[in-house]
Amino acid sequence: MSNSKVCVVIGASHGGVNFAFALRKEGWDGEIILFDSDATLPYHRPPLSKAYLTSDDAIDKNLLKSAETYEKDNITLRLGATVRKIDREAQKIILADGSEQAYDKLVYAAGARPFIPPIPGLDQATNCYALRSAADVQGIRESFNASEHKRVVVIGGGYIGLETAASLKKLGGTVTVLEREERILQRVTAPHMSAFFQKLHSDNGVQVLTAKNVSGIEREDGANTVCCDDGARFPADLIIVGVGIRVNSELATEAGLDVDNGIVVNQAAQTSDENIYAIGDCTLHRNPHYDRNIRLESVQNAVDQAKVAAAAICGKAPIYDTIPWFWSDQYDVKLQMVGLSQGYDDIIVREEADDDKRFSVWYFKGDELLSVDAVNYAKAYVLGTKFIKARNKVDKTKIADNSVEFKPGNLLQD
Ligand SMILES: Cc1cc2nc3c(=O)[nH]c(=O)nc-3n(C[C@H](O)[C@H](O)[C@H](O)COP(=O)(O)OP(=O)(O)OC[C@H]3O[C@@H](n4cnc5c(N)ncnc54)[C@H](O)[C@@H]3O)c2cc1C
């Protein structure tokens, strides 16, 4: 189809790598070149705070694809190569080492980086890590293993902070999570779910403290003390910062693309420049089901948008229209979430009689089902997905009643 054409991808992670293989599958026979600052072969990020952190595995046990698979599909990886500039007029990118690469199509898959809050003393703290990359895990493992007391303070009670807390507890740490808001996971889930995870951590020996605003890090006798604005102080051999991310959108902004809390793309993942597409964590896109613009931080979004961009570049007219989903693993709990709960005005909690660690939370706006959070309950997640997609009218009384068998036909309004 494209013969001598070149498709360049900035970012070789879930978005960029899946895009490259999808583009080949769609029939692109020109060059595909992936650039990434990270020198490691692209790997899965979700296990970094979960099973990978608690294992001794080398990163090659956690790769998205083997080196041979890239070779087989004639996909060129340029790792340890940071892109500094996009020159749209000349249709080329410029790298940190001054070299250049021309493109016919450019795909921006630069994702996000951890947000490091401006806490006084944080930049001087030792053994202090955010968690986004394999190198971060390497640092955390080494500092943790070298530490005598293994006192860990996690700043931020979101998914990454909580998963990391659970993993380091499993490895034998004394772990404290400090959350600024009144409850953990406040931004992303209902009070019932926050309370469940608070208790789960407490039952597993992790101290989770809310309404704790970290105001500074002090260094005493070569050790860190994490200080809060209410006077509380926590000695820490290891500090994990998990307070959210910042989109890597600077190159797009400098190149004059539309950016608004993410690179603005249409339903074919195309930016305001017809030769530049953007996918994954760095995009702001329209979700047709919820009829609003969203930015997502999930593997599902990166992979699905990658397929849409590949199809569009190969001349199809795809429309990105998915129901977002996400998961989190902490201790023996698997949380699966489908849909977007923002704007809900009613919640139904369905507890299962046989197991207090198996339940689901159903979020509604009026009688429209917006989303479902399912704890150790894949069936609730699967049914929720089906109902949301079909815009089925679910009977709230039947959902709440755990004597009603959990089958699609039993749960809809008459
Ligand atoms: C610890 C952790 C746990 C997670 N757990 C889950 C989970 O359970 N479920 C889930 O759905 N999602 C999870 N996520 C989120 C998920 O990993 C992201 O949504 C996904 O990685 C997004 O993929 P992406 O390709 O858009 O961006 P990224 O994965 O951020 O990749 C962007 C890449 O671009 C590169 N890059 C950036 N700028 C440049 C530049 N100028 N030049 C060259 N390269 C550049 C970066 O080095 C990076 O490799 C987790 C993330 C983390 C960090």
The ligand as an ORCA input file, in Angstrom:
! r2SCAN-3c Opt
* xyz 0 1
  C       2.576      1.132     38.104
  C       1.456      1.223     37.119
  C       0.360      0.371     37.246
  C      -0.688      0.448     36.338
  N      -1.726     -0.421     36.450
  C      -2.714     -0.419     35.518
  C      -3.762     -1.376     35.545
  O      -3.838     -2.196     36.453
  N      -4.680     -1.364     34.555
  C      -4.615     -0.449     33.536
  O      -5.476     -0.463     32.646
  N      -3.650      0.486     33.484
  C      -2.696      0.517     34.449
  N      -1.700      1.455     34.388
  C      -1.759      2.493     33.353
  C      -1.195      2.003     32.053
  O       0.071      1.423     32.241
  C      -1.133      3.187     31.101
  O      -2.441      3.612     30.863
  C      -0.448      2.790     29.789
  O       0.896      2.480     30.019
  C      -0.556      3.919     28.779
  O       0.188      3.583     27.657
  P       0.753      4.714     26.677
  O       1.468      3.983     25.609
  O      -0.310      5.661     26.334
  O       1.775      5.563     27.557
  P       3.032      5.181     28.443
  O       2.913      3.780     28.948
  O       3.187      6.285     29.414
  O       4.251      5.215     27.422
  C       4.717      6.392     26.847
  C       6.132      6.142     26.365
  O       6.570      7.291     25.664
  C       7.930      7.510     25.961
  N       8.229      8.923     25.693
  C       7.622     10.008     26.242
  N       8.125     11.131     25.728
  C       9.069     10.752     24.836
  C       9.950     11.472     23.976
  N       9.947     12.799     23.909
  N      10.805     10.760     23.203
  C      10.826      9.404     23.234
  N      10.010      8.691     24.027
  C       9.152      9.352     24.812
  C       8.057      7.118     27.417
  O       9.390      6.765     27.743
  C       7.116      5.932     27.497
  O       7.766      4.696     27.351
  C      -0.641      1.408     35.290
  C       0.452      2.279     35.179
  C       1.493      2.189     36.077
  C       2.657      3.127     35.947
*
